[in-house]
Amino acid sequence: MTTSFTHDSRHLAESYERGSDLQFEGGKRLVERLGLEEGAPVLDIGCGTGRLTRWIGERLGSRGSVVGIDPLVERIRLARSHGGAVRFEVGQAEALDAFEDASFDAVCMSSVLHWVTDKAKALAEIRRVLRPGGRLGVTTIPHELSGAGTVARVLQPLLRRPPYAGHVDLSALGAGKRCTTADLVTLVLESRLELVELHVTQHASHHESGEAFLGFAEASSFGNLLRIVPEELRGALRADLVSGFDDLRGPDGVVVRGWGVLFVAKRT
């Protein structure tokens, strides 16, 4: 089993848009590091429902040419429903055939690269569509940090015990596609991009309850979260996860912390 783009729905897309403040704020911080000038052409890969893409468009003004792509049809449909000058298309990082060589000043991938199957192909495509001097900004979860956050602290002990032990396939969450930070740097350099910045980052989100967090996690994984176990175990896993996150609830609600990396690379 691998990550599927077919389990998304209008409900999950709308839930993601309502609950995606953490990703939105992180995306804005990433874009700030790209040094964009008014009117710059920008490609936002994995744009989801388009919150960050629209913000980039507003920031760059009427002369800007901003495009958001995402493989999830429902999220692109929702992104387009907001109107505006920003363009949205269904598409994937590994296949940017719709765009000409050297057509963007910047490419943004906020919380996306860990879902991409063929990262080397995606980076090669990104280099192709970047103008000389153009920049790529990425936030992602490297493999060595995937177990350091709250989600892993709750999920991993559950999966080691019955009835889940022996029936878990983490590939639905992109586990087979993740790279270490060193792997990512190697991929960037092999794609003939120059590494400009590299940072370890921490983030935290606050949720009213375990149920509220699970709802967002399901939307964020576009319906793949519970598919790490067979169908007959998914209801039980969901209930156990809600209970596990509720056990962490304090005065600030359920605080979910995680770690990642941010890097900026440049086409020379």
Backbone bond lengths (Angstrom), bond angles and torsions (degrees), N, CA, C in turn:
res aa  C-N    CA-C-N  psi(-1)  N-CA   C-N-CA  omega(-1)  CA-C   N-CA-C  phi
1 M - - - 1.466 - - 1.521 109.48 -
2 T 1.319 116.42 143.57 1.453 122.09 176.79 1.522 109.33 -132.11
3 T 1.328 115.61 170.31 1.456 119.65 177.66 1.518 109.78 -58.07
4 S 1.317 116.05 132.65 1.460 121.01 -178.27 1.520 109.96 -114.77
5 F 1.329 115.80 143.47 1.456 121.46 174.55 1.528 111.83 -97.01
6 T 1.337 116.43 8.35 1.466 119.96 -173.67 1.520 113.77 -96.53
7 H 1.331 118.02 -5.82 1.465 120.51 -176.85 1.521 113.18 -94.80
8 D 1.317 116.49 -0.94 1.461 119.45 179.49 1.524 109.83 -70.47
9 S 1.318 116.58 161.72 1.465 122.01 -179.95 1.518 108.90 -151.10
10 R 1.313 116.10 167.30 1.461 119.92 176.25 1.530 110.32 -58.46
11 H 1.326 116.04 -41.80 1.471 120.45 179.88 1.521 111.18 -60.24
12 L 1.352 117.66 -46.18 1.457 120.31 -179.71 1.526 110.94 -65.75
13 A 1.336 116.71 -39.36 1.468 119.94 178.78 1.527 110.97 -62.27
14 E 1.321 116.51 -44.43 1.472 120.13 179.56 1.520 110.88 -66.92
15 S 1.334 117.40 -38.35 1.471 120.86 177.69 1.510 110.67 -63.73
16 Y 1.331 116.02 -40.05 1.464 119.14 178.80 1.526 111.01 -63.94
17 E 1.309 116.90 -44.80 1.461 119.67 -178.80 1.537 110.75 -61.02
18 R 1.331 117.01 -40.73 1.469 120.02 -179.51 1.513 111.92 -67.43
19 G 1.336 117.46 -32.81 1.462 120.33 -171.93 1.519 115.49 -108.10
20 S 1.340 117.74 13.44 1.462 119.88 -170.80 1.523 114.20 -96.86
21 D 1.345 117.36 27.02 1.463 119.65 -178.58 1.530 112.24 -58.61
22 L 1.336 117.23 -40.51 1.460 120.32 -177.98 1.527 110.44 -61.17
23 Q 1.334 117.07 -48.38 1.458 120.45 179.30 1.523 111.29 -64.92
24 F 1.327 116.42 -38.29 1.464 120.95 -179.86 1.531 110.74 -62.78
25 E 1.325 116.82 -48.18 1.460 119.63 -179.57 1.537 110.94 -66.08
26 G 1.326 116.33 -39.21 1.463 119.29 176.70 1.515 111.79 -64.42
27 G 1.332 116.36 -38.16 1.450 120.60 177.61 1.513 112.30 -64.56
28 K 1.327 116.85 -39.42 1.468 119.96 177.76 1.526 111.12 -63.26
29 R 1.330 116.80 -41.46 1.468 119.48 178.07 1.522 111.01 -63.30
30 L 1.323 116.22 -37.45 1.466 120.51 177.56 1.530 110.60 -63.90
31 V 1.315 116.75 -47.67 1.464 121.14 -178.60 1.529 110.51 -61.48
32 E 1.332 117.34 -36.23 1.462 120.55 179.23 1.531 111.74 -58.40
33 R 1.328 116.84 -26.96 1.462 120.43 -177.18 1.526 112.27 -83.91
34 L 1.326 117.44 -4.88 1.461 120.28 -176.83 1.528 112.60 -88.93
35 G 1.321 117.71 -8.87 1.452 120.71 176.32 1.516 113.74 61.48
36 L 1.332 117.07 42.45 1.464 120.59 -175.98 1.520 111.62 -72.63
37 E 1.323 115.12 141.42 1.449 121.77 175.64 1.520 109.92 -103.24
38 E 1.318 116.19 154.49 1.461 120.96 179.66 1.529 109.83 -54.82
39 G 1.330 115.32 133.39 1.457 120.57 178.90 1.514 114.80 88.81
40 A 1.332 118.25 -1.03 1.464 120.87 -177.33 1.527 111.38 -67.01
41 P 1.342 118.47 140.56 1.461 120.83 171.58 1.527 110.26 -80.89
42 V 1.334 116.66 129.47 1.469 122.14 -173.58 1.524 109.66 -134.02
43 L 1.328 115.77 140.44 1.461 122.69 174.56 1.519 108.80 -113.71
44 D 1.331 117.00 124.67 1.464 123.32 177.42 1.526 107.86 -106.55
45 I 1.333 116.56 106.13 1.468 122.08 -177.03 1.518 109.75 -90.92
46 G 1.344 116.29 131.44 1.456 120.54 -175.97 1.506 110.61 74.59
47 C 1.326 115.88 44.78 1.471 121.49 -170.48 1.514 113.63 -73.94
48 G 1.342 118.56 -11.53 1.464 120.22 -179.19 1.513 110.86 59.25
49 T 1.329 116.34 -129.77 1.471 120.70 -178.20 1.528 112.40 -86.11
50 G 1.326 117.75 5.19 1.451 120.85 167.66 1.512 117.44 89.26
51 R 1.336 118.87 10.23 1.472 119.14 -179.08 1.524 111.38 -58.75
52 L 1.330 117.25 -49.67 1.456 120.27 -178.56 1.525 111.14 -67.70
53 T 1.311 116.59 -39.84 1.471 120.41 -179.66 1.518 110.75 -59.80
54 R 1.329 116.74 -44.63 1.464 120.10 179.12 1.533 110.66 -64.46
55 W 1.335 116.97 -37.90 1.464 120.25 178.12 1.526 110.56 -63.77
56 I 1.333 116.78 -41.24 1.467 120.07 177.04 1.527 109.69 -60.97
57 G 1.331 116.42 -44.08 1.453 120.56 179.59 1.519 112.24 -59.81
58 E 1.326 116.42 -43.36 1.468 120.41 178.35 1.529 110.58 -64.62
59 R 1.307 116.49 -38.27 1.464 121.60 -178.18 1.524 111.38 -67.27
60 L 1.315 117.46 -36.81 1.459 121.35 -173.90 1.524 113.35 -89.30
61 G 1.319 118.34 -10.32 1.457 120.94 174.47 1.524 113.57 82.58
62 S 1.307 114.74 -179.54 1.466 121.63 -172.63 1.525 112.41 -66.77
63 R 1.320 118.66 -21.61 1.467 120.25 -179.55 1.527 112.01 -84.76
64 G 1.321 116.78 -8.14 1.457 119.89 179.84 1.520 111.71 -73.95
65 S 1.324 115.21 154.01 1.462 121.75 176.77 1.523 107.37 -124.92
66 V 1.327 116.69 97.21 1.464 122.03 -172.92 1.519 109.59 -113.55
67 V 1.333 115.67 129.90 1.467 122.23 -179.28 1.521 108.66 -125.83
68 G 1.333 117.04 134.29 1.451 122.24 173.34 1.510 110.27 -114.92
69 I 1.335 117.05 134.35 1.462 120.36 176.17 1.524 109.49 -125.74
70 D 1.322 115.37 150.34 1.457 121.68 178.56 1.527 107.59 -158.17
71 P 1.347 118.57 144.98 1.469 120.10 178.66 1.520 113.92 -76.35
72 L 1.340 117.84 -8.87 1.460 121.38 -174.76 1.526 110.36 -94.03
73 V 1.308 115.85 111.38 1.463 121.79 -173.45 1.519 111.71 -60.92
74 E 1.334 117.40 -42.33 1.461 119.97 -178.30 1.529 111.59 -63.66
75 R 1.310 116.61 -34.85 1.468 119.07 -178.83 1.528 110.88 -73.47
76 I 1.316 116.40 -36.75 1.464 119.14 175.33 1.523 110.22 -67.25
77 R 1.316 117.06 -38.97 1.465 120.01 177.55 1.529 110.65 -60.92
78 L 1.325 116.74 -42.86 1.458 120.72 178.82 1.533 110.63 -67.84
79 A 1.319 116.93 -40.53 1.470 120.25 178.38 1.528 110.63 -59.65
80 R 1.320 116.94 -43.52 1.469 120.50 -179.16 1.522 111.99 -67.26
81 S 1.325 117.56 -27.08 1.462 120.44 -175.90 1.522 112.59 -66.60
82 H 1.325 117.51 -17.19 1.460 120.48 179.76 1.527 112.45 -79.46
83 G 1.328 116.94 -12.04 1.457 120.18 -179.52 1.520 111.46 72.32
84 G 1.321 116.93 -161.50 1.462 121.34 179.71 1.513 112.10 94.23
85 A 1.328 115.54 177.27 1.463 121.56 -173.86 1.523 113.30 -85.39
86 V 1.335 117.15 -14.77 1.463 119.99 -178.91 1.531 109.70 -69.70
87 R 1.315 115.85 140.04 1.473 121.50 -177.95 1.523 110.19 -100.72
88 F 1.320 116.55 138.55 1.459 122.21 178.95 1.522 110.39 -125.26
89 E 1.337 116.10 135.36 1.460 122.03 -179.90 1.521 110.22 -138.12
90 V 1.335 116.50 149.61 1.463 121.37 171.68 1.526 107.33 -75.63
91 G 1.327 116.64 127.48 1.458 119.69 -179.25 1.508 112.13 -176.40
92 Q 1.330 116.29 168.24 1.455 122.88 -177.57 1.518 111.10 -128.09
93 A 1.320 115.71 155.85 1.464 122.11 -176.01 1.522 112.08 -61.26
94 E 1.332 116.46 -32.91 1.463 119.41 -175.79 1.527 113.49 -76.18
95 A 1.316 117.65 -11.23 1.474 120.93 -175.33 1.521 109.20 -138.19
96 L 1.336 116.35 87.83 1.460 121.94 -179.45 1.524 110.59 -102.79
97 D 1.332 116.15 34.71 1.463 122.30 -175.59 1.527 112.89 -58.17
98 A 1.336 117.43 -25.34 1.464 120.42 -177.56 1.525 112.08 -70.88
99 F 1.350 117.20 -9.70 1.456 120.43 -174.36 1.530 110.51 -116.57
100 E 1.310 115.31 139.80 1.456 121.10 -178.73 1.518 111.62 -75.30
101 D 1.326 114.81 161.84 1.459 120.36 175.21 1.531 109.88 -58.77
102 A 1.336 115.92 143.13 1.463 122.91 173.13 1.528 112.50 52.30
103 S 1.323 116.26 46.25 1.470 120.08 -175.25 1.525 114.39 -105.91
104 F 1.359 118.64 -3.89 1.462 120.92 -178.27 1.525 111.30 -130.13
105 D 1.326 114.51 142.62 1.466 120.31 172.71 1.521 111.53 -79.08
106 A 1.337 116.81 -25.20 1.464 120.23 -178.03 1.519 110.27 -153.79
107 V 1.323 114.56 149.59 1.462 122.81 173.00 1.519 107.01 -126.32
108 C 1.321 116.34 133.70 1.462 122.53 -179.65 1.521 109.68 -115.78
109 M 1.336 116.69 134.11 1.464 122.35 173.76 1.529 107.47 -133.26
110 S 1.302 116.64 90.09 1.462 122.14 -177.40 1.521 110.18 -95.25
111 S 1.325 116.70 114.13 1.478 123.08 179.32 1.522 112.00 56.50
112 V 1.333 115.82 45.69 1.464 120.68 -173.83 1.527 113.30 -127.43
113 L 1.328 117.81 -41.43 1.464 120.43 -166.40 1.524 113.12 -58.67
114 H 1.348 118.55 -31.14 1.465 119.89 -179.86 1.525 112.56 -66.76
115 W 1.353 118.18 -16.31 1.460 121.17 176.31 1.533 112.20 -89.19
116 V 1.323 118.23 -12.29 1.469 122.11 -173.73 1.527 109.95 -79.83
117 T 1.325 116.51 128.15 1.462 120.89 -176.47 1.522 111.54 -71.70
118 D 1.325 117.36 -54.82 1.466 121.80 -176.62 1.530 108.25 -104.40
119 K 1.316 116.03 86.39 1.467 120.63 -175.64 1.527 111.94 -66.83
120 A 1.328 116.99 -37.18 1.462 119.97 -179.94 1.528 110.39 -63.15
121 K 1.310 117.56 -43.40 1.461 120.73 178.89 1.524 110.54 -65.16
122 A 1.343 116.13 -40.75 1.464 119.68 179.09 1.527 111.03 -61.58
123 L 1.329 117.24 -44.76 1.462 120.18 -179.64 1.520 111.64 -66.24
124 A 1.333 116.91 -35.68 1.460 119.56 176.46 1.524 111.00 -64.45
125 E 1.318 116.86 -40.94 1.461 121.27 177.84 1.528 111.05 -65.74
126 I 1.322 115.91 -40.62 1.468 119.76 179.25 1.525 110.16 -63.85
127 R 1.325 117.12 -43.75 1.469 118.96 177.81 1.524 110.47 -59.29
128 R 1.322 116.36 -40.98 1.464 120.15 -178.72 1.519 111.98 -59.90
129 V 1.355 117.35 -42.25 1.467 119.55 -174.67 1.528 112.64 -85.59
130 L 1.343 117.47 -10.08 1.459 120.35 176.54 1.526 110.84 -80.59
131 R 1.310 116.19 140.97 1.449 120.94 171.40 1.533 109.30 -73.95
132 P 1.334 118.37 154.22 1.461 119.51 173.29 1.533 110.20 -53.81
133 G 1.311 116.49 129.09 1.452 121.64 -174.43 1.514 113.58 89.41
134 G 1.330 117.35 -10.18 1.460 121.73 179.13 1.514 111.87 -70.10
135 R 1.332 116.23 154.20 1.457 120.78 -172.77 1.524 112.70 -118.96
136 L 1.313 114.52 147.18 1.465 124.12 172.03 1.513 108.64 -110.86
137 G 1.335 117.67 128.62 1.456 122.07 174.79 1.512 110.24 -115.70
138 V 1.332 116.64 131.84 1.466 122.08 -174.46 1.526 110.47 -135.16
139 T 1.322 117.00 135.02 1.460 121.81 160.08 1.519 107.28 -119.63
140 T 1.334 116.31 137.41 1.459 120.11 -176.06 1.519 109.87 -157.81
141 I 1.317 116.12 175.31 1.472 122.68 178.99 1.522 108.19 -109.93
142 P 1.319 118.48 106.92 1.466 119.10 175.72 1.522 110.65 -74.65
143 H 1.306 115.60 155.11 1.462 120.70 -172.96 1.528 112.43 -57.01
144 E 1.345 117.48 -40.67 1.464 119.16 -174.35 1.514 112.86 -70.16
145 L 1.340 117.79 -14.93 1.456 120.87 178.72 1.531 113.07 -103.22
146 S 1.326 117.19 -3.72 1.466 119.71 -174.18 1.525 112.61 -65.93
147 G 1.335 117.81 -24.22 1.453 120.26 -179.92 1.521 114.47 -97.25
148 A 1.343 116.98 5.52 1.465 120.09 -171.91 1.523 113.95 -92.00
149 G 1.325 118.16 -7.05 1.451 120.37 -174.70 1.522 113.96 -102.04
150 T 1.325 114.85 -177.33 1.467 122.19 -177.07 1.518 112.35 -64.12
151 V 1.325 117.31 -40.53 1.468 120.11 -177.07 1.524 110.35 -59.42
152 A 1.329 117.25 -47.06 1.461 119.92 179.86 1.524 111.09 -64.45
153 R 1.329 116.49 -35.32 1.477 120.18 -179.67 1.528 111.36 -63.66
154 V 1.320 116.70 -31.77 1.466 120.75 178.28 1.529 111.14 -87.28
155 L 1.338 116.10 -43.52 1.457 120.28 -171.46 1.524 113.41 -75.39
156 Q 1.315 118.14 -44.36 1.459 120.06 -171.85 1.529 114.11 -61.25
157 P 1.346 120.30 -45.66 1.472 118.36 177.45 1.527 113.16 -61.80
158 L 1.338 116.70 -34.71 1.466 120.02 177.50 1.519 111.48 -60.99
159 L 1.326 115.79 -45.10 1.462 120.13 -174.09 1.522 113.13 -71.88
160 R 1.331 116.70 -15.11 1.462 119.88 -180.00 1.527 112.93 -85.76
161 R 1.330 117.31 -8.69 1.460 119.49 -175.82 1.537 110.56 -116.82
162 P 1.356 115.90 161.71 1.465 118.74 177.27 1.521 110.44 -61.67
163 P 1.314 118.33 150.07 1.464 127.03 2.90 1.519 113.86 -89.48
164 Y 1.346 117.85 9.28 1.470 119.98 -171.90 1.526 113.03 -89.13
165 A 1.324 118.32 -32.00 1.462 121.60 -176.67 1.526 110.58 -53.21
166 G 1.318 115.47 130.68 1.458 120.75 -179.46 1.508 114.25 85.19
167 H 1.331 117.05 -2.95 1.472 120.22 -178.01 1.526 111.39 -127.16
168 V 1.328 116.56 30.31 1.467 120.78 -174.24 1.522 110.13 -112.96
169 D 1.328 116.47 132.53 1.464 122.86 174.13 1.523 107.56 -129.72
170 L 1.320 116.32 100.68 1.463 120.95 -175.47 1.523 113.27 -77.56
171 S 1.329 118.33 -1.63 1.463 119.71 -178.59 1.520 111.91 -64.64
172 A 1.354 117.70 -21.62 1.459 120.02 177.07 1.521 111.80 -64.01
173 L 1.347 116.47 -21.19 1.461 121.25 178.94 1.521 111.88 -102.39
174 G 1.326 116.56 16.91 1.453 119.86 177.88 1.510 113.90 78.90
175 A 1.343 117.95 13.39 1.465 120.24 -175.46 1.522 112.31 -61.27
176 G 1.328 116.75 -30.83 1.456 119.64 179.80 1.509 113.22 -78.04
177 K 1.333 117.87 -6.55 1.455 121.61 -175.54 1.525 112.53 -106.87
178 R 1.317 117.57 -5.97 1.451 120.09 -173.05 1.519 111.54 -78.70
179 C 1.322 114.64 148.36 1.456 122.57 178.82 1.519 108.48 -120.90
180 T 1.318 115.73 157.12 1.453 119.45 170.21 1.534 108.51 -74.46
181 T 1.330 115.85 168.77 1.463 119.60 176.31 1.522 110.43 -59.26
182 A 1.326 117.01 -40.81 1.466 120.28 178.24 1.526 110.93 -62.30
183 D 1.337 116.79 -40.45 1.464 120.47 177.15 1.526 110.93 -61.31
184 L 1.337 116.00 -43.18 1.459 120.53 -179.56 1.525 111.06 -61.65
185 V 1.341 116.49 -44.41 1.459 120.03 178.68 1.526 110.35 -60.95
186 T 1.316 116.37 -42.94 1.461 120.36 178.21 1.523 111.33 -60.47
187 L 1.338 116.99 -43.62 1.461 120.72 178.83 1.525 111.86 -62.23
188 V 1.328 115.72 -40.70 1.470 120.08 178.69 1.524 110.14 -62.08
189 L 1.310 116.73 -47.99 1.458 120.25 -178.35 1.527 111.63 -66.71
190 E 1.328 117.09 -38.69 1.465 120.16 178.79 1.520 112.20 -67.61
191 S 1.328 116.76 -23.91 1.461 120.20 177.14 1.529 111.92 -82.21
192 R 1.335 116.53 2.14 1.471 123.53 179.29 1.526 112.07 67.32
193 L 1.330 115.22 33.33 1.459 121.50 167.79 1.520 108.21 -102.26
194 E 1.316 116.65 150.33 1.463 121.49 178.72 1.523 109.35 -96.95
195 L 1.322 117.32 125.60 1.455 121.31 178.35 1.528 109.22 -72.89
196 V 1.333 116.73 124.90 1.460 122.27 -177.09 1.526 111.29 -104.34
197 E 1.332 117.26 -43.04 1.464 122.34 -179.12 1.515 109.33 -141.84
198 L 1.330 116.24 149.70 1.464 122.23 175.16 1.521 108.16 -149.31
199 H 1.332 117.12 122.58 1.461 122.20 -176.57 1.525 110.70 -136.21
200 V 1.320 116.62 141.39 1.468 121.71 166.74 1.527 107.07 -86.20
201 T 1.321 116.78 133.36 1.468 120.85 -175.98 1.524 110.68 -125.22
202 Q 1.331 115.75 151.61 1.463 121.44 172.79 1.517 108.74 -121.53
203 H 1.314 115.83 146.36 1.467 120.26 177.88 1.524 109.28 -139.74
204 A 1.325 115.28 158.47 1.464 121.18 178.98 1.514 108.70 -144.93
205 S 1.322 115.69 139.50 1.465 121.12 174.99 1.520 108.91 -126.14
206 H 1.336 115.86 151.24 1.460 122.33 -176.98 1.528 109.29 -115.60
207 H 1.322 116.66 133.85 1.457 122.16 -177.15 1.521 109.60 -134.14
208 E 1.310 116.07 147.19 1.464 120.66 -177.00 1.520 112.72 -64.66
209 S 1.327 116.34 -32.18 1.469 120.01 -173.93 1.516 109.40 -159.18
210 G 1.330 115.56 170.71 1.448 120.54 173.50 1.516 111.66 -61.23
211 E 1.315 116.65 -37.51 1.462 121.06 177.96 1.520 111.03 -62.26
212 A 1.321 116.72 -42.87 1.464 120.72 179.37 1.522 110.77 -63.09
213 F 1.337 116.50 -43.06 1.466 117.72 179.45 1.524 111.15 -66.59
214 L 1.335 117.70 -42.87 1.464 119.31 -179.25 1.522 111.17 -61.55
215 G 1.324 116.45 -36.60 1.457 119.14 177.24 1.515 111.39 -60.27
216 F 1.343 116.12 -43.47 1.457 119.01 177.95 1.526 111.11 -68.10
217 A 1.335 117.62 -41.26 1.463 120.35 -178.81 1.527 111.02 -62.15
218 E 1.315 117.34 -39.12 1.459 120.47 177.28 1.524 111.07 -64.74
219 A 1.351 115.99 -40.35 1.461 119.81 178.67 1.523 110.79 -69.08
220 S 1.332 117.16 -40.63 1.458 121.63 -178.56 1.526 111.97 -65.40
221 S 1.328 116.71 -30.50 1.468 121.07 179.17 1.523 111.57 -94.99
222 F 1.312 116.57 12.91 1.473 125.61 -179.34 1.525 112.49 42.81
223 G 1.348 114.17 47.87 1.454 121.42 173.02 1.507 115.68 85.77
224 N 1.328 118.73 9.27 1.465 121.11 -175.93 1.521 114.42 -97.85
225 L 1.335 118.08 -14.31 1.458 120.81 -170.69 1.522 113.05 -53.20
226 L 1.312 118.20 -52.37 1.466 121.09 -174.60 1.525 112.67 -81.31
227 R 1.322 116.47 -7.11 1.461 119.57 -179.29 1.521 113.10 -79.45
228 I 1.313 116.81 8.26 1.461 120.22 172.91 1.524 110.97 -75.25
229 V 1.323 117.76 -12.64 1.471 121.76 176.07 1.526 108.61 -124.30
230 P 1.339 118.05 161.67 1.468 120.46 178.44 1.530 111.65 -59.09
231 E 1.307 115.68 157.42 1.462 121.83 -174.02 1.524 112.74 -54.69
232 E 1.333 116.91 -38.99 1.463 119.89 -176.22 1.538 112.63 -69.25
233 L 1.328 118.17 -13.83 1.467 121.49 -179.90 1.531 112.89 -102.76
234 R 1.316 117.72 -4.93 1.469 119.88 -171.26 1.525 112.65 -69.43
235 G 1.316 117.27 -38.13 1.457 119.50 178.46 1.517 111.65 -63.09
236 A 1.333 115.54 -42.63 1.460 120.02 179.47 1.525 111.04 -66.73
237 L 1.340 116.88 -40.70 1.457 120.03 179.71 1.526 110.72 -64.19
238 R 1.300 116.62 -40.35 1.466 119.22 179.62 1.538 110.33 -62.34
239 A 1.324 116.13 -46.07 1.467 120.16 179.71 1.529 111.25 -62.36
240 D 1.338 117.30 -40.48 1.464 120.76 179.77 1.534 111.02 -67.23
241 L 1.332 116.42 -36.89 1.461 119.10 178.95 1.526 111.28 -68.87
242 V 1.314 116.60 -43.42 1.470 119.52 176.49 1.516 110.17 -56.56
243 S 1.336 116.50 -45.85 1.457 121.04 179.42 1.525 111.23 -63.41
244 G 1.336 116.62 -41.93 1.456 120.75 -179.30 1.519 112.69 -63.33
245 F 1.332 117.08 -40.50 1.462 119.21 178.26 1.527 111.24 -75.35
246 D 1.320 117.79 -33.31 1.467 119.86 175.19 1.523 111.42 -61.54
247 D 1.326 116.78 -32.15 1.465 120.17 178.20 1.531 112.15 -63.32
248 L 1.329 116.74 -19.98 1.464 121.27 -179.31 1.523 112.55 -92.21
249 R 1.326 116.97 -2.13 1.458 119.77 -173.48 1.527 110.83 -67.72
250 G 1.334 113.95 133.20 1.456 121.43 178.20 1.510 110.34 -132.90
251 P 1.346 117.76 -160.28 1.467 121.09 -178.95 1.523 113.21 -58.46
252 D 1.342 117.34 -28.04 1.466 121.67 -179.98 1.524 112.54 -98.60
253 G 1.329 116.30 18.08 1.454 119.99 -177.56 1.516 111.09 82.26
254 V 1.326 116.10 -154.17 1.463 121.73 176.53 1.530 107.23 -90.81
255 V 1.320 116.66 112.09 1.464 121.48 -179.09 1.526 108.15 -97.72
256 V 1.317 115.82 119.89 1.468 121.93 -177.84 1.529 108.21 -110.65
257 R 1.318 116.03 116.49 1.460 121.37 -178.35 1.520 110.52 -108.27
258 G 1.314 115.07 152.10 1.454 119.75 178.44 1.518 111.15 -155.37
259 W 1.335 115.62 168.98 1.451 122.48 -178.34 1.519 109.87 -126.47
260 G 1.305 115.48 151.98 1.450 119.93 177.36 1.512 110.59 -158.48
261 V 1.326 115.90 -172.13 1.462 120.96 173.98 1.514 109.29 -126.40
262 L 1.307 115.18 149.55 1.464 123.49 172.40 1.516 106.81 -120.99
263 F 1.339 115.97 129.61 1.462 116.99 173.51 1.530 110.31 -138.51
264 V 1.316 113.69 151.49 1.466 122.34 174.73 1.522 107.26 -121.95
265 A 1.324 115.64 132.94 1.461 121.31 177.99 1.526 108.81 -128.85
266 K 1.327 116.02 158.84 1.459 120.52 -174.33 1.528 110.33 -131.75
267 R 1.322 114.75 141.01 1.472 118.38 171.00 1.529 108.88 -83.65
268 T 1.302 115.66 121.45 1.465 119.86 -178.74 1.522 110.80 -90.47
